[in-house]
Amino acid sequence: MEGTVTGTTLRRGVVLNYGGLAAATVVFLVGEYRGWDLGLATALVAALSVLVATFVTTFVRTGLWRLVHTAVANLDEREVEWTHEALRRSYRVITALTLGVLALLSFLVRFSVDLLTFRGHFSLGLALLIALAYLVNTLPAAWLAARRRDWIVG
Amino acid sequence: MKARKLHNRIAVLRRDRGLSRQDLAERVGVNHQTVGYLEREEYNPSLDLALRISEVFGLPVEMIFSPRPLRPLSEEILARRTREEK
């Protein structure tokens, strides 16, 4: 399948898709919390329609979905480089979001459930999680190096 | 070390050989989008890929890739011949 899609179109599609996902989640939660009515049901259908339409046009037709879900062995060198960079950036975002949500939850429920604070030592718990997030990818790196026998120092 | 931008003649050679991007991609074992990136000089190939491309076109790798902007192939050949005659 030859043809081109501009980077701007691709970005717009991804943003719309994420917007559809976020809107569907919010509408669903509001509907579950307050009770469903015709307006909320319509909003949910609209959000899901945006989600599905942009998924097909932006992720499937352009090959973006295939790119990020194909085994490394089946990607060419440029695709490997690209997905590596994408994974590196998304790992940062997921880590920041997860830590942010955990920190928020800890503040909200710190006197009932101790999620992060380790008996009130908030900075220690958070520091340990940040250290883990920063170091965790050394684990697979070390395992991969072990598979390749030698690790060159320097 | 920041990679240098590499210039290439892939688009010209591909059209000259009557190959589509898909054809060339299949011959060198990459996605057709990668051929597009190479032709637009937005991606530097590995040595292995550069050699595979040079094998498909039957030309030395330095005739296809260069760190300096490339002259048209006809000018290059003419300049070589002139140098050889001198």
gemmi code that builds the backbone of each chain (N, CA, C; Angstrom):
import gemmi

chains = {
    "A": [
        ("MET", (0.853, -1.191, 0.000), (0.000, 0.000, 0.000), (0.891, 1.244, 0.000)),
        ("GLU", (1.030, 1.890, -1.155), (1.819, 3.112, -1.210), (0.895, 4.313, -1.109)),
        ("GLY", (1.430, 5.445, -0.736), (0.641, 6.657, -0.525), (1.212, 7.355, 0.674)),
        ("THR", (0.801, 8.600, 0.890), (1.378, 9.336, 2.015), (0.293, 9.950, 2.892)),
        ("VAL", (0.612, 10.052, 4.136), (-0.218, 10.767, 5.104), (0.714, 11.751, 5.763)),
        ("THR", (0.308, 13.012, 5.848), (1.225, 13.987, 6.443), (1.335, 13.731, 7.942)),
        ("GLY", (2.466, 14.165, 8.505), (2.679, 14.008, 9.939), (1.594, 14.718, 10.741)),
        ("THR", (1.160, 15.875, 10.234), (0.122, 16.645, 10.933), (-1.180, 15.855, 10.987)),
        ("THR", (-1.543, 15.223, 9.863), (-2.775, 14.428, 9.819), (-2.694, 13.270, 10.809)),
        ("LEU", (-1.523, 12.632, 10.839), (-1.323, 11.498, 11.737), (-1.469, 11.952, 13.198)),
        ("ARG", (-0.814, 13.068, 13.527), (-0.892, 13.589, 14.900), (-2.325, 13.954, 15.264)),
        ("ARG", (-3.014, 14.612, 14.313), (-4.401, 15.018, 14.556), (-5.255, 13.780, 14.848)),
        ("GLY", (-5.040, 12.735, 14.047), (-5.800, 11.495, 14.231), (-5.550, 10.876, 15.590)),
        ("VAL", (-4.280, 10.869, 16.010), (-3.940, 10.276, 17.314), (-4.556, 11.098, 18.445)),
        ("VAL", (-4.467, 12.430, 18.333), (-5.041, 13.300, 19.375), (-6.549, 13.101, 19.453)),
        ("LEU", (-7.213, 13.026, 18.276), (-8.660, 12.803, 18.251), (-9.009, 11.464, 18.893)),
        ("ASN", (-8.194, 10.444, 18.590), (-8.436, 9.116, 19.147), (-8.334, 9.140, 20.673)),
        ("TYR", (-7.282, 9.780, 21.173), (-7.112, 9.878, 22.623), (-8.251, 10.705, 23.235)),
        ("GLY", (-8.642, 11.761, 22.516), (-9.760, 12.598, 22.978), (-11.034, 11.770, 23.072)),
        ("GLY", (-11.280, 10.934, 22.045), (-12.462, 10.064, 22.031), (-12.434, 9.095, 23.204)),
        ("LEU", (-11.244, 8.547, 23.469), (-11.090, 7.591, 24.578), (-11.357, 8.282, 25.918)),
        ("ALA", (-10.751, 9.472, 26.080), (-10.927, 10.217, 27.337), (-12.394, 10.610, 27.517)),
        ("ALA", (-13.007, 11.106, 26.423), (-14.408, 11.537, 26.501), (-15.311, 10.343, 26.831)),
        ("ALA", (-15.080, 9.204, 26.185), (-15.896, 8.012, 26.454), (-15.761, 7.588, 27.914)),
        ("THR", (-14.536, 7.653, 28.440), (-14.307, 7.259, 29.839), (-15.047, 8.195, 30.788)),
        ("VAL", (-14.911, 9.512, 30.529), (-15.558, 10.499, 31.407), (-17.075, 10.344, 31.356)),
        ("VAL", (-17.604, 10.238, 30.120), (-19.068, 10.103, 29.975), (-19.549, 8.828, 30.669)),
        ("PHE", (-18.790, 7.743, 30.499), (-19.182, 6.477, 31.130), (-19.202, 6.607, 32.654)),
        ("LEU", (-18.162, 7.239, 33.211), (-18.099, 7.397, 34.669), (-19.231, 8.290, 35.178)),
        ("VAL", (-19.484, 9.390, 34.446), (-20.577, 10.294, 34.840), (-21.902, 9.540, 34.780)),
        ("GLY", (-22.089, 8.769, 33.698), (-23.325, 7.999, 33.535), (-23.512, 6.996, 34.658)),
        ("GLU", (-22.445, 6.320, 35.038), (-22.532, 5.324, 36.113), (-22.783, 5.991, 37.472)),
        ("TYR", (-22.202, 7.186, 37.637), (-22.300, 7.878, 38.917), (-23.651, 8.569, 39.095)),
        ("ARG", (-24.085, 9.263, 38.022), (-25.308, 10.064, 38.142), (-26.540, 9.382, 37.589)),
        ("GLY", (-26.336, 8.339, 36.846), (-27.463, 7.679, 36.171), (-27.513, 8.111, 34.714)),
        ("TRP", (-27.909, 7.171, 33.850), (-27.891, 7.429, 32.407), (-29.142, 8.162, 31.947)),
        ("ASP", (-28.942, 9.088, 30.982), (-30.085, 9.686, 30.292), (-29.740, 9.734, 28.797)),
        ("LEU", (-30.666, 10.232, 28.001), (-30.478, 10.201, 26.541), (-29.249, 11.004, 26.104)),
        ("GLY", (-29.044, 12.164, 26.768), (-27.903, 13.021, 26.417), (-26.575, 12.318, 26.641)),
        ("LEU", (-26.460, 11.665, 27.796), (-25.209, 10.964, 28.121), (-24.994, 9.770, 27.190)),
        ("ALA", (-26.079, 9.061, 26.904), (-25.974, 7.907, 25.998), (-25.525, 8.366, 24.609)),
        ("THR", (-26.087, 9.494, 24.140), (-25.702, 10.038, 22.829), (-24.233, 10.455, 22.837)),
        ("ALA", (-23.832, 11.103, 23.944), (-22.430, 11.546, 24.055), (-21.488, 10.350, 24.042)),
        ("LEU", (-21.895, 9.265, 24.711), (-21.053, 8.060, 24.752), (-20.923, 7.449, 23.357)),
        ("VAL", (-22.051, 7.391, 22.646), (-22.017, 6.819, 21.287), (-21.134, 7.688, 20.382)),
        ("ALA", (-21.247, 9.027, 20.530), (-20.434, 9.943, 19.714), (-18.948, 9.757, 20.015)),
        ("ALA", (-18.618, 9.676, 21.303), (-17.209, 9.510, 21.698), (-16.662, 8.184, 21.188)),
        ("LEU", (-17.462, 7.121, 21.299), (-17.015, 5.805, 20.823), (-16.869, 5.791, 19.301)),
        ("SER", (-17.764, 6.546, 18.620), (-17.676, 6.618, 17.153), (-16.369, 7.283, 16.727)),
        ("VAL", (-16.008, 8.376, 17.431), (-14.735, 9.067, 17.143), (-13.575, 8.112, 17.395)),
        ("LEU", (-13.662, 7.368, 18.494), (-12.606, 6.422, 18.867), (-12.420, 5.360, 17.781)),
        ("VAL", (-13.526, 4.776, 17.340), (-13.441, 3.688, 16.347), (-12.994, 4.243, 14.983)),
        ("ALA", (-13.597, 5.376, 14.580), (-13.279, 5.946, 13.261), (-11.802, 6.334, 13.174)),
        ("THR", (-11.295, 6.994, 14.218), (-9.887, 7.411, 14.179), (-8.947, 6.225, 14.344)),
        ("PHE", (-9.432, 5.188, 15.033), (-8.606, 3.988, 15.169), (-8.385, 3.359, 13.787)),
        ("VAL", (-9.471, 3.284, 13.016), (-9.368, 2.665, 11.683), (-8.542, 3.548, 10.749)),
        ("THR", (-8.873, 4.855, 10.707), (-8.199, 5.729, 9.732), (-6.754, 6.048, 10.114)),
        ("THR", (-6.497, 6.210, 11.397), (-5.152, 6.636, 11.812), (-4.248, 5.471, 12.192)),
        ("PHE", (-4.798, 4.482, 12.851), (-3.935, 3.403, 13.353), (-3.823, 2.233, 12.374)),
        ("VAL", (-4.980, 1.820, 11.816), (-4.963, 0.607, 10.976), (-4.493, 0.924, 9.559)),
        ("ARG", (-5.152, 1.898, 8.906), (-4.839, 2.167, 7.493), (-3.421, 2.679, 7.272)),
        ("THR", (-2.872, 3.397, 8.239), (-1.521, 3.949, 8.049), (-0.421, 2.965, 8.440)),
        ("GLY", (-0.810, 1.868, 9.103), (0.197, 0.897, 9.536), (0.810, 1.232, 10.888)),
        ("LEU", (0.287, 2.289, 11.556), (0.835, 2.689, 12.859), (0.633, 1.596, 13.908)),
        ("TRP", (-0.526, 0.957, 13.857), (-0.854, -0.109, 14.805), (0.110, -1.289, 14.610)),
        ("ARG", (0.312, -1.656, 13.342), (1.215, -2.761, 13.025), (2.635, -2.429, 13.514)),
        ("LEU", (3.032, -1.182, 13.278), (4.388, -0.762, 13.644), (4.673, -0.973, 15.128)),
        ("VAL", (3.706, -0.596, 15.966), (3.980, -0.668, 17.405), (3.605, -2.014, 18.024)),
        ("HIS", (2.989, -2.904, 17.247), (2.607, -4.199, 17.816), (3.239, -5.388, 17.094)),
        ("THR", (4.235, -5.127, 16.272), (4.912, -6.220, 15.578), (6.177, -6.603, 16.353)),
        ("ALA", (6.475, -7.894, 16.356), (7.700, -8.348, 17.033), (8.919, -7.702, 16.383)),
        ("VAL", (9.922, -7.394, 17.185), (11.128, -6.717, 16.691), (11.734, -7.466, 15.504)),
        ("ALA", (11.684, -8.791, 15.552), (12.286, -9.601, 14.483), (11.637, -9.322, 13.121)),
        ("ASN", (10.387, -8.836, 13.146), (9.689, -8.581, 11.874), (9.713, -7.115, 11.458)),
        ("LEU", (10.478, -6.304, 12.174), (10.580, -4.884, 11.814), (11.914, -4.641, 11.116)),
        ("ASP", (11.953, -3.636, 10.245), (13.248, -3.296, 9.664), (13.969, -2.316, 10.600)),
        ("GLU", (15.210, -1.986, 10.240), (16.043, -1.214, 11.169), (15.474, 0.161, 11.522)),
        ("ARG", (14.863, 0.847, 10.528), (14.285, 2.157, 10.822), (13.097, 2.010, 11.770)),
        ("GLU", (12.282, 0.972, 11.547), (11.118, 0.751, 12.402), (11.542, 0.404, 13.829)),
        ("VAL", (12.621, -0.374, 13.964), (13.124, -0.724, 15.298), (13.566, 0.546, 16.026)),
        ("GLU", (14.302, 1.399, 15.307), (14.781, 2.656, 15.892), (13.595, 3.517, 16.332)),
        ("TRP", (12.592, 3.575, 15.468), (11.413, 4.402, 15.706), (10.619, 3.886, 16.915)),
        ("THR", (10.350, 2.583, 16.934), (9.563, 2.026, 18.036), (10.336, 2.111, 19.357)),
        ("HIS", (11.651, 1.984, 19.281), (12.462, 2.124, 20.495), (12.269, 3.521, 21.100)),
        ("GLU", (12.350, 4.537, 20.243), (12.188, 5.915, 20.707), (10.764, 6.132, 21.234)),
        ("ALA", (9.776, 5.565, 20.522), (8.376, 5.703, 20.955), (8.171, 5.048, 22.322)),
        ("LEU", (8.748, 3.860, 22.510), (8.609, 3.157, 23.790), (9.304, 3.922, 24.919)),
        ("ARG", (10.466, 4.470, 24.615), (11.210, 5.241, 25.618), (10.376, 6.439, 26.103)),
        ("ARG", (9.770, 7.130, 25.151), (8.974, 8.310, 25.515), (7.689, 7.907, 26.238)),
        ("SER", (7.027, 6.847, 25.745), (5.772, 6.453, 26.385), (6.035, 5.905, 27.787)),
        ("TYR", (7.188, 5.268, 27.992), (7.543, 4.788, 29.332), (7.641, 5.963, 30.304)),
        ("ARG", (8.261, 7.047, 29.833), (8.369, 8.252, 30.675), (6.984, 8.765, 31.061)),
        ("VAL", (6.103, 8.851, 30.052), (4.763, 9.398, 30.291), (3.995, 8.504, 31.260)),
        ("ILE", (4.024, 7.189, 31.006), (3.299, 6.248, 31.864), (3.846, 6.305, 33.296)),
        ("THR", (5.168, 6.386, 33.420), (5.777, 6.447, 34.751), (5.338, 7.707, 35.490)),
        ("ALA", (5.415, 8.851, 34.783), (5.022, 10.119, 35.420), (3.544, 10.085, 35.808)),
        ("LEU", (2.694, 9.562, 34.912), (1.259, 9.502, 35.204), (0.981, 8.579, 36.394)),
        ("THR", (1.621, 7.412, 36.388), (1.388, 6.446, 37.466), (1.827, 7.018, 38.805)),
        ("LEU", (3.010, 7.625, 38.820), (3.496, 8.216, 40.070), (2.596, 9.368, 40.514)),
        ("GLY", (2.144, 10.142, 39.535), (1.247, 11.262, 39.836), (-0.054, 10.772, 40.451)),
        ("VAL", (-0.639, 9.736, 39.841), (-1.904, 9.187, 40.353), (-1.696, 8.588, 41.736)),
        ("LEU", (-0.595, 7.860, 41.913), (-0.305, 7.266, 43.228), (-0.127, 8.347, 44.293)),
        ("ALA", (0.608, 9.411, 43.922), (0.829, 10.499, 44.872), (-0.495, 11.164, 45.238)),
        ("LEU", (-1.337, 11.368, 44.223), (-2.637, 12.005, 44.462), (-3.493, 11.136, 45.384)),
        ("LEU", (-3.534, 9.837, 45.058), (-4.325, 8.921, 45.884), (-3.811, 8.892, 47.320)),
        ("SER", (-2.501, 8.929, 47.460), (-1.922, 8.899, 48.801), (-2.343, 10.121, 49.606)),
        ("PHE", (-2.353, 11.286, 48.927), (-2.785, 12.502, 49.614), (-4.256, 12.417, 49.985)),
        ("LEU", (-5.052, 11.860, 49.063), (-6.497, 11.822, 49.288), (-6.884, 10.850, 50.404)),
        ("VAL", (-6.150, 9.726, 50.496), (-6.574, 8.702, 51.459), (-5.474, 8.396, 52.477)),
        ("ARG", (-4.616, 9.338, 52.747), (-3.418, 9.021, 53.519), (-3.715, 8.555, 54.944)),
        ("PHE", (-4.891, 8.874, 55.441), (-5.161, 8.436, 56.802), (-5.911, 7.107, 56.858)),
        ("SER", (-6.354, 6.609, 55.676), (-7.060, 5.327, 55.701), (-6.239, 4.211, 55.047)),
        ("VAL", (-5.760, 4.464, 53.829), (-4.964, 3.434, 53.144), (-3.592, 4.029, 52.823)),
        ("ASP", (-2.549, 3.355, 53.244), (-1.198, 3.884, 53.035), (-0.615, 3.325, 51.736)),
        ("LEU", (-0.899, 4.013, 50.621), (-0.489, 3.498, 49.316), (0.985, 3.734, 49.036)),
        ("LEU", (1.438, 4.898, 49.440), (2.757, 5.321, 48.970), (3.638, 5.869, 50.082)),
        ("THR", (2.989, 6.192, 51.193), (3.700, 7.029, 52.161), (4.555, 6.247, 53.139)),
        ("PHE", (4.384, 4.938, 53.201), (5.150, 4.112, 54.126), (5.093, 4.699, 55.532)),
        ("ARG", (3.900, 4.613, 56.109), (3.619, 5.128, 57.464), (3.963, 6.604, 57.599)),
        ("GLY", (3.597, 7.355, 56.610), (3.776, 8.796, 56.707), (5.071, 9.319, 56.135)),
        ("HIS", (6.011, 8.421, 55.798), (7.272, 8.881, 55.207), (7.099, 9.028, 53.702)),
        ("PHE", (6.325, 10.047, 53.330), (5.935, 10.236, 51.932), (7.141, 10.329, 51.004)),
        ("SER", (8.128, 11.141, 51.385), (9.256, 11.386, 50.483), (10.046, 10.105, 50.233)),
        ("LEU", (10.157, 9.258, 51.256), (10.909, 8.011, 51.099), (10.186, 7.074, 50.121)),
        ("GLY", (8.874, 6.897, 50.327), (8.101, 6.015, 49.432), (8.166, 6.486, 48.007)),
        ("LEU", (7.977, 7.781, 47.800), (8.004, 8.327, 46.442), (9.398, 8.200, 45.843)),
        ("ALA", (10.407, 8.490, 46.662), (11.787, 8.398, 46.162), (12.115, 6.976, 45.728)),
        ("LEU", (11.642, 6.001, 46.503), (11.910, 4.601, 46.149), (11.226, 4.246, 44.819)),
        ("LEU", (9.991, 4.711, 44.657), (9.277, 4.413, 43.406), (9.941, 5.103, 42.211)),
        ("ILE", (10.382, 6.347, 42.418), (11.061, 7.064, 41.332), (12.365, 6.351, 40.977)),
        ("ALA", (13.092, 5.905, 42.034), (14.339, 5.172, 41.789), (14.059, 3.896, 41.001)),
        ("LEU", (12.983, 3.202, 41.366), (12.632, 1.966, 40.661), (12.292, 2.267, 39.196)),
        ("ALA", (11.489, 3.325, 39.000), (11.107, 3.687, 37.631), (12.338, 4.036, 36.789)),
        ("TYR", (13.317, 4.665, 37.437), (14.524, 5.092, 36.732), (15.445, 3.909, 36.428)),
        ("LEU", (15.424, 2.924, 37.314), (16.378, 1.812, 37.192), (15.797, 0.562, 36.548)),
        ("VAL", (14.477, 0.472, 36.460), (13.871, -0.817, 36.124), (14.285, -1.344, 34.741)),
        ("ASN", (14.576, -0.438, 33.814), (14.948, -0.956, 32.482), (16.384, -1.469, 32.419)),
        ("THR", (17.132, -1.310, 33.527), (18.455, -1.946, 33.553), (18.313, -3.460, 33.699)),
        ("LEU", (17.164, -3.898, 34.231), (16.963, -5.337, 34.437), (16.926, -6.089, 33.101)),
        ("PRO", (15.990, -5.737, 32.179), (16.022, -6.438, 30.883), (17.313, -6.195, 30.122)),
        ("ALA", (17.920, -5.005, 30.298), (19.192, -4.716, 29.600), (20.270, -5.685, 30.062)),
        ("ALA", (20.323, -5.914, 31.394), (21.321, -6.834, 31.933), (21.054, -8.260, 31.460)),
        ("TRP", (19.776, -8.654, 31.404), (19.441, -10.004, 30.947), (19.818, -10.191, 29.480)),
        ("LEU", (19.537, -9.159, 28.669), (19.899, -9.237, 27.245), (21.408, -9.329, 27.087)),
        ("ALA", (22.138, -8.549, 27.896), (23.597, -8.585, 27.831), (24.105, -9.969, 28.210)),
        ("ALA", (23.465, -10.582, 29.212), (23.886, -11.917, 29.647), (23.689, -12.925, 28.517)),
        ("ARG", (22.601, -12.755, 27.746), (22.346, -13.655, 26.623), (23.422, -13.526, 25.556)),
        ("ARG", (23.973, -12.303, 25.445), (25.003, -12.069, 24.433), (26.412, -12.270, 24.995)),
        ("ARG", (26.480, -12.916, 26.131), (27.722, -13.358, 26.776), (28.552, -12.251, 27.407)),
        ("ASP", (29.048, -11.293, 26.644), (29.980, -10.324, 27.231), (29.401, -8.914, 27.237)),
        ("TRP", (29.802, -8.193, 28.221), (29.404, -6.787, 28.344), (30.679, -5.965, 28.315)),
        ("ILE", (30.777, -5.080, 27.326), (32.004, -4.296, 27.216), (31.886, -3.072, 28.109)),
        ("VAL", (32.812, -2.925, 29.022), (32.771, -1.812, 29.980), (33.494, -0.613, 29.397)),
        ("GLY", (32.927, 0.578, 29.597), (33.616, 1.782, 29.151), (32.794, 2.579, 28.184)),
    ],
    "B": [
        ("MET", (28.015, 10.601, 19.502), (28.354, 11.141, 18.179), (27.076, 11.339, 17.359)),
        ("LYS", (26.884, 12.553, 16.892), (25.682, 12.826, 16.104), (25.900, 12.343, 14.665)),
        ("ALA", (24.917, 11.624, 14.140), (25.073, 11.070, 12.788), (25.063, 12.197, 11.746)),
        ("ARG", (25.900, 12.031, 10.705), (25.889, 13.007, 9.612), (24.711, 12.728, 8.704)),
        ("LYS", (24.233, 13.767, 8.033), (23.190, 13.548, 7.032), (23.852, 12.912, 5.805)),
        ("LEU", (23.289, 11.836, 5.333), (23.814, 11.202, 4.125), (22.908, 11.511, 2.943)),
        ("HIS", (23.531, 11.887, 1.835), (22.772, 12.114, 0.593), (22.809, 10.821, -0.215)),
        ("ASN", (21.815, 10.638, -1.076), (21.823, 9.401, -1.880), (21.112, 9.589, -3.213)),
        ("ARG", (21.304, 8.603, -4.091), (20.698, 8.621, -5.426), (19.624, 7.540, -5.567)),
        ("ILE", (19.081, 7.087, -4.465), (18.161, 5.940, -4.526), (16.958, 6.230, -5.419)),
        ("ALA", (16.346, 7.412, -5.259), (15.129, 7.715, -6.028), (15.406, 7.683, -7.531)),
        ("VAL", (16.519, 8.314, -7.932), (16.873, 8.369, -9.358), (17.143, 6.965, -9.890)),
        ("LEU", (17.927, 6.202, -9.153), (18.286, 4.851, -9.595), (17.060, 3.939, -9.632)),
        ("ARG", (16.199, 4.082, -8.652), (14.989, 3.251, -8.608), (14.110, 3.515, -9.826)),
        ("ARG", (13.914, 4.809, -10.135), (13.082, 5.153, -11.301), (13.753, 4.687, -12.586)),
        ("ASP", (15.065, 4.861, -12.636), (15.820, 4.432, -13.815), (15.661, 2.924, -14.061)),
        ("ARG", (15.588, 2.154, -12.976), (15.447, 0.692, -13.102), (13.980, 0.268, -13.243)),
        ("GLY", (13.072, 1.234, -13.193), (11.643, 0.927, -13.328), (11.080, 0.165, -12.131)),
        ("LEU", (11.616, 0.466, -10.954), (11.150, -0.216, -9.742), (10.224, 0.687, -8.940)),
        ("SER", (9.206, 0.095, -8.335), (8.386, 0.863, -7.398), (9.087, 0.814, -6.037)),
        ("ARG", (8.608, 1.640, -5.106), (9.197, 1.595, -3.757), (8.987, 0.216, -3.136)),
        ("GLN", (7.807, -0.339, -3.409), (7.496, -1.668, -2.875), (8.470, -2.718, -3.420)),
        ("ASP", (8.758, -2.626, -4.753), (9.700, -3.581, -5.365), (11.066, -3.503, -4.688)),
        ("LEU", (11.557, -2.270, -4.568), (12.888, -2.091, -3.967), (12.882, -2.557, -2.510)),
        ("ALA", (11.790, -2.208, -1.817), (11.687, -2.605, -0.403), (11.750, -4.116, -0.262)),
        ("GLU", (11.041, -4.828, -1.134), (11.049, -6.297, -1.059), (12.437, -6.851, -1.357)),
        ("ARG", (13.113, -6.234, -2.308), (14.442, -6.746, -2.678), (15.480, -6.555, -1.583)),
        ("VAL", (15.349, -5.444, -0.831), (16.352, -5.209, 0.217), (15.852, -5.625, 1.602)),
        ("GLY", (14.574, -6.038, 1.686), (14.052, -6.569, 2.954), (13.672, -5.522, 3.976)),
        ("VAL", (13.061, -4.412, 3.485), (12.557, -3.414, 4.437), (11.120, -3.059, 4.071)),
        ("ASN", (10.482, -2.274, 4.930), (9.139, -1.769, 4.668), (9.225, -0.700, 3.561)),
        ("HIS", (8.197, -0.608, 2.711), (8.260, 0.384, 1.622), (8.355, 1.818, 2.154)),
        ("GLN", (7.827, 2.025, 3.385), (7.931, 3.372, 3.978), (9.401, 3.733, 4.232)),
        ("THR", (10.190, 2.727, 4.564), (11.611, 2.977, 4.827), (12.313, 3.453, 3.559)),
        ("VAL", (11.903, 2.902, 2.410), (12.475, 3.371, 1.140), (12.142, 4.854, 0.949)),
        ("GLY", (10.918, 5.236, 1.282), (10.519, 6.643, 1.197), (11.386, 7.524, 2.083)),
        ("TYR", (11.617, 7.058, 3.312), (12.460, 7.828, 4.239), (13.884, 7.951, 3.705)),
        ("LEU", (14.396, 6.851, 3.120), (15.755, 6.883, 2.558), (15.810, 7.874, 1.400)),
        ("GLU", (14.815, 7.819, 0.526), (14.819, 8.697, -0.649), (14.725, 10.170, -0.263)),
        ("ARG", (13.993, 10.447, 0.789), (13.877, 11.845, 1.239), (15.062, 12.242, 2.118)),
        ("GLU", (15.994, 11.326, 2.287), (17.209, 11.537, 3.083), (16.874, 11.905, 4.526)),
        ("GLU", (15.816, 11.258, 5.027), (15.408, 11.487, 6.414), (15.866, 10.346, 7.319)),
        ("TYR", (16.555, 9.393, 6.726), (17.035, 8.256, 7.504), (18.335, 7.741, 6.903)),
        ("ASN", (19.342, 7.564, 7.759), (20.616, 6.998, 7.309), (20.576, 5.480, 7.459)),
        ("PRO", (20.843, 4.732, 6.390), (20.766, 3.270, 6.503), (21.972, 2.707, 7.246)),
        ("SER", (21.804, 1.489, 7.766), (22.951, 0.788, 8.350), (23.874, 0.391, 7.199)),
        ("LEU", (25.077, -0.038, 7.540), (26.014, -0.474, 6.505), (25.425, -1.657, 5.732)),
        ("ASP", (24.798, -2.576, 6.459), (24.203, -3.755, 5.820), (23.145, -3.342, 4.792)),
        ("LEU", (22.254, -2.427, 5.186), (21.202, -2.006, 4.257), (21.798, -1.248, 3.063)),
        ("ALA", (22.787, -0.395, 3.318), (23.438, 0.342, 2.224), (24.064, -0.632, 1.225)),
        ("LEU", (24.679, -1.681, 1.748), (25.304, -2.677, 0.862), (24.246, -3.452, 0.076)),
        ("ARG", (23.132, -3.761, 0.733), (22.063, -4.480, 0.024), (21.505, -3.611, -1.108)),
        ("ILE", (21.365, -2.308, -0.841), (20.876, -1.391, -1.874), (21.879, -1.324, -3.032)),
        ("SER", (23.146, -1.239, -2.688), (24.169, -1.164, -3.754), (24.201, -2.455, -4.574)),
        ("GLU", (23.907, -3.590, -3.930), (23.844, -4.871, -4.673), (22.664, -4.883, -5.638)),
        ("VAL", (21.521, -4.346, -5.196), (20.338, -4.313, -6.078), (20.624, -3.465, -7.313)),
        ("PHE", (21.272, -2.321, -7.131), (21.543, -1.429, -8.261), (22.819, -1.812, -9.011)),
        ("GLY", (23.598, -2.707, -8.450), (24.842, -3.123, -9.101), (25.855, -1.998, -9.201)),
        ("LEU", (25.873, -1.155, -8.190), (26.815, -0.016, -8.176), (27.582, -0.002, -6.861)),
        ("PRO", (28.810, 0.554, -6.876), (29.520, 0.674, -5.596), (28.751, 1.591, -4.639)),
        ("VAL", (28.876, 1.295, -3.364), (28.083, 2.025, -2.368), (28.361, 3.532, -2.404)),
        ("GLU", (29.620, 3.908, -2.730), (29.952, 5.346, -2.740), (29.334, 6.075, -3.937)),
        ("MET", (28.852, 5.325, -4.933), (28.134, 5.947, -6.055), (26.687, 6.264, -5.663)),
        ("ILE", (26.217, 5.632, -4.600), (24.816, 5.811, -4.183), (24.705, 6.719, -2.957)),
        ("PHE", (25.638, 6.583, -2.035), (25.579, 7.374, -0.789), (26.799, 8.266, -0.656)),
        ("SER", (26.589, 9.451, -0.109), (27.703, 10.365, 0.131), (27.338, 11.356, 1.236)),
        ("PRO", (28.318, 11.766, 2.041), (28.028, 12.801, 3.038), (27.886, 14.188, 2.410)),
        ("ARG", (28.314, 14.300, 1.133), (28.175, 15.587, 0.424), (27.027, 15.484, -0.582)),
        ("PRO", (26.369, 16.610, -0.906), (25.294, 16.553, -1.905), (25.817, 15.940, -3.207)),
        ("LEU", (25.037, 15.076, -3.802), (25.487, 14.333, -4.978), (25.123, 15.070, -6.269)),
        ("ARG", (26.056, 15.031, -7.210), (25.776, 15.586, -8.538), (24.972, 14.548, -9.321)),
        ("PRO", (24.330, 14.966, -10.438), (23.666, 13.958, -11.267), (24.680, 12.895, -11.705)),
        ("LEU", (24.217, 11.656, -11.835), (25.102, 10.532, -12.141), (25.847, 10.742, -13.463)),
        ("SER", (25.154, 11.366, -14.442), (25.790, 11.604, -15.742), (27.006, 12.522, -15.581)),
        ("GLU", (26.877, 13.558, -14.756), (27.998, 14.484, -14.508), (29.141, 13.767, -13.814)),
        ("GLU", (28.775, 12.911, -12.880), (29.775, 12.159, -12.120), (30.596, 11.263, -13.056)),
        ("ILE", (29.894, 10.572, -13.949), (30.579, 9.647, -14.871), (31.468, 10.439, -15.824)),
        ("LEU", (30.939, 11.556, -16.321), (31.703, 12.403, -17.223), (32.984, 12.920, -16.547)),
        ("ALA", (32.835, 13.361, -15.302), (33.994, 13.864, -14.552), (35.040, 12.757, -14.353)),
        ("ARG", (34.554, 11.540, -14.063), (35.470, 10.398, -13.880), (36.225, 10.113, -15.171)),
        ("ARG", (35.475, 10.105, -16.263), (36.110, 9.811, -17.571), (37.172, 10.861, -17.893)),
        ("THR", (36.819, 12.126, -17.635), (37.754, 13.220, -17.907), (39.029, 13.048, -17.095)),
        ("ARG", (38.826, 12.690, -15.798), (39.981, 12.484, -14.925), (40.841, 11.334, -15.437)),
        ("GLU", (40.193, 10.254, -15.880), (40.911, 9.065, -16.352), (41.700, 9.371, -17.643)),
        ("GLU", (41.074, 10.192, -18.512), (41.727, 10.538, -19.791), (42.984, 11.396, -19.566)),
        ("LYS", (42.935, 12.222, -18.529), (44.091, 13.080, -18.233), (45.204, 12.212, -17.670)),
    ],
}
model = gemmi.Model(1)
for chain_id, residues in chains.items():
    chain = gemmi.Chain(chain_id)
    for i, (resn, *xyz) in enumerate(residues, 1):
        res = gemmi.Residue()
        res.name, res.seqid = resn, gemmi.SeqId(i, " ")
        for name, pos in zip(("N", "CA", "C"), xyz):
            atom = gemmi.Atom()
            atom.name, atom.element = name, gemmi.Element(name[0])
            atom.pos, atom.b_iso = gemmi.Position(*pos), 0.0
            res.add_atom(atom)
        chain.add_residue(res)
    model.add_chain(chain)
structure = gemmi.Structure()
structure.add_model(model)
structure.setup_entities()
